[in-house]
C-alpha cells in the first residue's frame, strides 16, 4: 500500500474513533521512560523494537527515527560486547597442536613455532543493523551514494523529516556504529555520502576525519578482496589522480 494512501486511511480512522495517532503513541513513549533502564538488555531491545514497529504502523516517521537511533545504539553495544567476550574466551584456551607448526629442516627435526593469526571478524548481525541505519538516514533525508549505477537513495518520494544539523549528528552516530561493528563497505559508503551531501554543514575537522577514514576502509576492502562494485565518485570523469607542485 502506498504510504500516502495509508496516511489517508489512518486519518479517517482517527476521525471516526476520535483518537489521534500521537495519543496512541504517547503510551509507547511512557514505556520508554527512564525506569525502563531497570530491564535487562534483551528486554530493552525487545521494547525498542516494538516501539519502532508501532511508530511505523501509525505512520509517524519522526517518532520512528527517534526510537531507531536508540535501538541501533543498543544493538551495536550488545553485539560489540558479545564479540569481545568471545575473543576473551578464545584467548583463554591454550594453543592447539595444530598451532605449533613444525618447520622441517630435512633432517628429521622440527622447530616448534608459534604463529599469530588474525582472527576473522564476525559479521553476524551486521546486515540487519545496516538496514536500520539506512532507513534512519533515509527518513531524515540523507542521500546515500550507491556502489552500483543506481542513483543515490532518497527518502520515500523525496520526503524527509530532518534538517542539516540533525543529519550531521545522525551521520556521525551511524559512522561510529559502523566502525564498532566493523563493516568497512558501509563505513566507506557513509563517509563518502557525508562528504558528498553534507560538506557545507561539516566542520573542517569533521571533513578531515572523514577524508582520512574512508581511505583506510577502502584499503581494508581491497586487501581482503571484498567486492563492492564501482566506487561512487560524484564527479564523473574528473577524478583527481595525483597532485604535483611545480616551483
C-alpha positions as CSV (number, residue, x, y, z in Angstrom):
1,X,0.0,0.0,0.0
2,X,1.2,3.5,-0.9
3,X,2.3,5.5,2.2
4,X,0.2,8.4,1.2
5,X,-2.9,6.3,0.9
6,X,-2.1,4.7,4.2
7,X,-1.9,8.1,5.9
8,X,-5.3,9.0,4.5
9,X,-6.8,5.8,5.9
10,X,-5.2,6.4,9.3
11,X,-6.5,10.0,9.3
12,X,-10.1,8.7,8.5
13,X,-9.7,6.1,11.3
14,X,-8.6,8.8,13.8
15,X,-11.6,11.0,12.8
16,X,-14.0,8.1,13.3
17,X,-12.6,6.9,16.6
18,X,-11.7,10.4,17.9
19,X,-8.3,9.1,18.9
20,X,-5.2,10.7,17.4
21,X,-2.2,8.7,16.4
22,X,0.0,10.7,18.7
23,X,-2.2,9.9,21.6
24,X,-1.8,6.2,20.9
25,X,2.0,6.5,20.7
26,X,2.2,8.6,23.9
27,X,1.5,5.3,25.7
28,X,4.5,3.8,23.9
29,X,6.7,6.7,24.9
30,X,5.7,6.3,28.6
31,X,7.1,2.8,28.4
32,X,10.4,4.3,27.2
33,X,10.7,6.4,30.3
34,X,13.9,6.3,32.4
35,X,12.6,3.4,34.5
36,X,13.0,1.1,31.6
37,X,16.7,1.0,32.4
38,X,15.9,-1.5,35.1
39,X,15.1,-4.0,32.4
40,X,17.7,-6.5,31.1
41,X,19.5,-5.8,27.8
42,X,17.3,-8.2,25.9
43,X,14.1,-6.7,27.4
44,X,15.3,-3.2,26.4
45,X,15.9,-4.2,22.9
46,X,12.6,-6.0,22.6
47,X,10.8,-2.9,24.0
48,X,12.6,-0.6,21.5
49,X,11.8,-3.0,18.6
50,X,8.1,-2.9,19.5
51,X,8.2,0.9,19.7
52,X,9.8,1.2,16.3
53,X,7.1,-1.1,14.8
54,X,4.3,0.8,16.5
55,X,5.6,4.2,15.2
56,X,5.9,2.7,11.7
57,X,2.4,1.2,11.8
58,X,1.0,4.5,13.0
59,X,2.8,6.4,10.2
60,X,5.0,8.5,12.5
61,X,8.3,8.7,10.7
62,X,9.8,11.2,13.1
63,X,9.0,9.1,16.1
64,X,10.3,6.0,14.3
65,X,13.6,7.7,13.5
66,X,14.0,8.9,17.1
67,X,13.5,5.4,18.5
68,X,15.5,3.7,15.8
69,X,18.5,5.9,16.9
70,X,18.2,4.4,20.4
71,X,17.7,0.9,19.0
72,X,20.8,0.8,16.8
73,X,22.9,2.2,19.6
74,X,21.7,-0.5,21.9
75,X,22.1,-3.3,19.3
76,X,25.6,-2.1,18.4
77,X,26.7,-2.1,22.0
78,X,25.3,-5.6,22.6
79,X,27.0,-7.0,19.5
80,X,30.3,-5.5,20.3
81,X,30.2,-6.6,23.9
82,X,29.3,-10.2,22.8
83,X,32.2,-10.3,20.3
84,X,34.6,-9.0,22.9
85,X,33.6,-11.7,25.3
86,X,34.0,-14.3,22.6
87,X,37.5,-13.1,21.8
88,X,38.5,-13.1,25.5
89,X,37.1,-16.7,25.9
90,X,39.1,-17.8,22.8
91,X,42.3,-16.3,24.2
92,X,41.9,-18.2,27.4
93,X,42.3,-21.5,25.6
94,X,45.9,-22.9,25.2
95,X,47.1,-23.2,21.6
96,X,46.3,-26.5,19.9
97,X,48.8,-28.9,18.5
98,X,48.0,-27.6,15.0
99,X,49.1,-24.2,16.0
100,X,52.5,-25.5,16.8
101,X,53.9,-25.6,13.3
102,X,56.7,-28.0,12.6
103,X,59.3,-26.3,10.4
104,X,61.0,-29.2,8.7
105,X,64.8,-28.9,8.2
106,X,65.1,-32.0,6.0
107,X,67.0,-33.8,8.9
108,X,64.0,-35.3,10.6
109,X,64.0,-32.5,13.0
110,X,61.4,-29.8,13.6
111,X,61.3,-26.5,15.4
112,X,58.0,-25.6,17.2
113,X,56.9,-22.1,16.3
114,X,54.0,-20.0,17.5
115,X,52.1,-18.2,14.7
116,X,50.0,-15.2,15.5
117,X,46.9,-15.4,13.2
118,X,44.5,-12.5,12.8
119,X,41.1,-13.7,13.9
120,X,38.4,-13.3,11.2
121,X,36.0,-10.5,12.1
122,X,32.4,-11.7,12.8
123,X,29.8,-10.1,10.5
124,X,26.8,-11.9,12.0
125,X,24.0,-9.4,12.7
126,X,25.7,-6.6,10.7
127,X,23.2,-6.7,7.8
128,X,20.2,-6.0,10.0
129,X,21.8,-3.1,11.8
130,X,22.9,-1.6,8.5
131,X,19.4,-1.9,7.1
132,X,18.1,0.1,10.2
133,X,20.9,2.7,9.7
134,X,20.0,3.2,6.0
135,X,16.3,3.5,6.9
136,X,17.1,6.0,9.6
137,X,19.2,8.1,7.2
138,X,16.6,7.9,4.5
139,X,13.9,9.2,7.0
140,X,16.0,12.2,7.9
141,X,16.8,13.0,4.3
142,X,20.4,11.9,3.9
143,X,21.2,10.8,0.3
144,X,23.3,7.7,0.3
145,X,25.7,7.1,-2.6
146,X,25.4,3.7,-4.3
147,X,28.2,1.3,-5.2
148,X,26.4,0.5,-8.5
149,X,24.9,2.5,-11.3
150,X,21.7,3.3,-9.3
151,X,21.1,6.9,-8.3
152,X,21.6,8.0,-4.7
153,X,18.9,6.6,-2.4
154,X,16.5,9.1,-1.1
155,X,13.6,9.2,1.4
156,X,10.3,7.9,0.3
157,X,9.1,10.0,-2.6
158,X,11.7,12.6,-1.8
159,X,10.1,13.5,1.6
160,X,12.3,13.7,4.7
161,X,11.9,14.8,8.3
162,X,15.4,16.2,9.2
163,X,17.4,19.3,9.0
164,X,21.2,19.7,8.3
165,X,22.3,19.9,11.9
166,X,20.3,16.8,12.7
167,X,21.5,15.0,9.6
168,X,25.2,15.7,10.5
169,X,24.6,14.5,14.1
170,X,22.9,11.2,13.0
171,X,25.6,10.6,10.3
172,X,28.3,10.9,12.9
173,X,26.4,8.3,15.0
174,X,25.9,5.8,12.2
175,X,29.5,6.0,11.2
176,X,30.6,5.4,14.8
177,X,28.3,2.4,15.0
178,X,29.6,1.1,11.6
179,X,33.2,1.4,12.9
180,X,32.3,-0.5,16.1
181,X,30.9,-3.5,14.1
182,X,33.1,-3.1,12.0
183,X,31.6,-3.0,8.5
184,X,34.2,-1.4,6.1
185,X,32.0,-1.2,3.0
186,X,29.4,0.6,5.0
187,X,31.9,2.9,6.6
188,X,33.2,3.8,3.1
189,X,29.7,4.4,1.8
190,X,28.6,6.6,4.7
191,X,31.9,8.6,4.7
192,X,31.6,9.4,1.0
193,X,27.9,10.2,1.4
194,X,28.6,12.6,4.2
195,X,31.4,14.3,2.2
196,X,29.1,14.5,-0.8
197,X,25.9,15.8,0.6
198,X,26.7,17.3,4.0
199,X,30.0,19.1,3.4
200,X,28.5,22.6,3.7
201,X,27.5,21.7,7.3
202,X,30.5,19.7,8.4
203,X,33.3,21.5,10.3
204,X,36.8,21.4,8.8
205,X,37.9,18.9,11.5
206,X,35.0,16.6,10.7
207,X,35.7,16.8,7.0
208,X,39.4,16.0,7.7
209,X,38.4,13.0,9.8
210,X,36.1,11.6,7.2
211,X,38.7,12.2,4.4
212,X,41.2,10.1,6.5
213,X,38.7,7.5,7.5
214,X,37.4,6.3,4.1
215,X,40.9,5.6,2.5
216,X,41.6,3.3,5.5
217,X,38.3,1.4,4.9
218,X,39.0,1.3,1.2
219,X,42.4,-0.2,1.9
220,X,41.0,-2.9,4.1
221,X,38.3,-3.7,1.4
222,X,40.9,-4.1,-1.3
223,X,43.3,-6.2,0.9
224,X,40.5,-8.6,1.7
225,X,39.2,-8.7,-1.8
226,X,35.7,-7.6,-0.9
227,X,33.5,-6.9,-3.9
228,X,31.8,-3.5,-3.6
229,X,31.2,-2.5,-7.2
230,X,32.1,0.9,-8.6
231,X,33.3,3.4,-6.1
232,X,30.7,6.2,-6.0
233,X,32.7,9.2,-7.0
234,X,30.3,12.1,-7.6
235,X,32.4,14.0,-10.1
236,X,32.3,11.6,-13.2
237,X,35.4,12.0,-15.4
238,X,37.1,14.5,-13.1
239,X,38.8,12.2,-10.6
240,X,41.9,13.6,-9.1
241,X,44.7,11.0,-9.5
242,X,47.7,13.0,-8.5
243,X,48.9,16.4,-7.4
244,X,52.2,18.0,-8.4
245,X,53.6,21.3,-7.1
246,X,56.0,23.0,-9.5
247,X,58.5,25.5,-8.3
